[in-house]
Amino acid sequence: MTYIVTETCVDLKDKSCIEVCPVDCIHETDDDRMVFIDPDECIDCGACVDPCPVDAIFAEEDVPTAQIAYVDINKLYFKDKAGARAKLDEVKPRS
């Protein structure tokens, strides 16, 4: 299991979750529209969940059905950043 960042983080990137992560598994760059949790680094502690002001972080098995695409986007990011960014733009077009 890992934690997944979902739609309400897109174009917000509050980063409160990054500050509390004990293993620094939450990543983003200026080119990213949201933050991403590395599934290989995440220790499933859940420390990132409560600090998120927009309730964007869920345990993988608890991601709402309407946001299930974010599971694949999050996992893809750590293999193909450009591909994940493109998929995010398909799922949630820029306004």
Secondary structure, DSSP 4 states (H G I P E B T S, - for coil): --EEE-GGGTTT---HHHHH-TT--EE--TT-SS-EE-TTT-----TTTTT-TT--EEEGGGS-GGGTHHHHHHHHHTT-HHHHHHHHHHHS---
